[in-house]
Amino acid sequence: MIAAVSLSAQKRDAVIVATGNMHGNWFDSTFTSVKTRASLLQVSEAIKKIRKAEGDAPVFLVDIGGALEGHNAAFYYNKIAAGKAHLYPRMAAYMHYDAVMAGPDVSLGRNLIRLMQSLMRKAGVPYLHDGASCVIKKSGCRFGVMDGEDDAAAEAFFNRKKLDYVIYRQGSKAKVFDGTTVLTADAGKSGRYYAFFRPSMGEARKIYLSTAQRDADMWDAFKDDYYEVRAFIVAPIGELAVPLDVRKSFEGQSDYMNFYHSLALGEKGVDVSMSSPLALDGTLSAGPVSYGRIAELYPFDNRFVLLSLSGEEIKAFLEASYDAWLQGKTPANYESAGGICYTVDRSKSYGHRVNITSFTDGRPFKAGKRYNVSMTSYRASGAGGFLKAAGLADAESIKERMVTQGKTFREILYYYLLKHPVVDSGVISDPAVVGRWSFLP
């Protein structure tokens, strides 16, 4: 265990700024409305002021992961504009990031990670993944960056490389170790704030960003990229023949969740689809729709992960989900299933509420048989504890059940809309595809 004592007076002062979980918020526009949000433009303005205030003292800028998956600009450059110069390495180089971690997100995919490692290397910014580390000398200080969460590994890295500081992560928090003290601060959520460290003073805090304070020079440098993304986002791509209302999915089976399940069940090898609502609010009225508007209701760029689960484990998974549901916990954990027919009896106790009668085609649902179950990469990481409730206690046991990792949901959504420009309730909520479920009594 790393001891918590004061920093040696002999070490040179430094400031470390860490961002994280930007989720594609590279521009401060939502692209589909006049609303603004914090983004890399606001981070850049903040870091410029910090560098000016610190003078000759080293200011180290690092991202601890989650920058590449998420909102519209990230989707466009990751999936649509594959032949063009990717935007993120250019923005990271402009801001003089010293290092960027991929972080623990499993939705990026190996191909994108390898591409990003190559592009970031050319841009002069190390891109670290899966425990990788690097050493960067800056203004007389030796900084180490490690894409990992282990305190002991960080300490060993610090000693082995004779560092002044090592920066690593723990979930959404950035951690800084100076040889004696570990400082921790939340590094961000969709660009709303960043972590600020001054180890010599024991200072570690998060600082919120103002949307009004953006880097005007950076905007001028990248506004052509913004308008290119916006043209893609706002262009009509299809038509909704039925409104989609997120909140209706909090009450029971809904067109919103049926649309998700129907797309998942259309993927190769899927027997059962599992998911909770991907947004907490929002409605799309019937009529023409752009990719950007419909993506607002399905905002996360998670991959489909296919796990092999027994019928008994599927039931245990749903029992845990509906227990959270009936206790009124966050709707982000209101998992429902597509591809099967079942009821949830609210009058019964935990473990006895879910009764799965059959698959949608009438085939019997068997407790002892294995089925391919689709879920988001977020849920497949163990989030919510539902897989643990099903008996998969840790990451290793989950990995053993993994059949494959598929496309991101946004990819599937985009290409579905290209092939099926009209989203009709009779199609997306066809009980012969998505099944039926309801609460009792």
C-alpha angles and dihedrals in degrees: 000000000000113000121234107227134133125289119259112259089225095067116097116249117254140170121223122196119192129189126187146169093027087157094200095310092143094137127042094233128090086214091222102059142025091257119116130209137184115275144152087298090064093043090052092052091049094049092048089057092047092051091049092049094048095051110187095358113110115258112195119199120197137163116215097203145286097082098119106049126066134039133049103283091051093049092048096052096037097048115008108036094043094145095052131083105279112244102217099065089049092051093045091051092047090054091046096237107187094208140350127207123209089215126200098306112130096192097081097077127217096269094057092045092052091047091049092049089055096044094044091049089055089048090053096246120117112233111203127199139175100004097324118148141191140189121228124188114211131168093337096315130108110220122189122199121196126184094217145083105226116116093200092051090050092051092048090049090049093052097040094053096035092235132180093212138003121202121201138146145248112195106303093344128095118220128202123195121190099181096277110029134049115209120192133192137160108262101203152294117230091330097303095125144351137218119256122197131185101173096186088064096036087244119159121155144137119248122203120227126229115225088214092065107072131154102256093191091053090049090053090050094052106025092106088059090050093053091047091054092044093053089057095044099050099040112111111254104169149335133262113222088185131035119251115219118183095199094059087068089065089065102046142292111357142175088246094061093033089060090055093046093047091055092046093048089051090065119097117276099004116143099167131018121211125190146136123218110292092212134037097218142006143103134213117201122220113273140066114347137191125218089248095055096048091043089059088070092048099036105161125086096216120153124237109251120195116212128183108234132167121238088251091054092048090054091048090050091053092044089058092046096050091045088059088045094052092046089058096243123157114312087227084081098046095116118184131177133237127200096042138074118234147142133222114215108207092191093065131078128258111290094028103061104084118074114182110196105178149317117281092263092054097260112145118256108230124203094212099046125093120236134185107249122194120211138151120279086243092059092040088059087068097261114161093020094256095125089048088053087052090056102264096122103181146011092272094055090048091049091053089058096048113119098178146325112239137189125309115267091243090057091051091046093049096049092042090057091049091055098035108034093177117065104205127184090223089062105035094040097040105143089212087066110027098026127215134280134169144168121257133242 
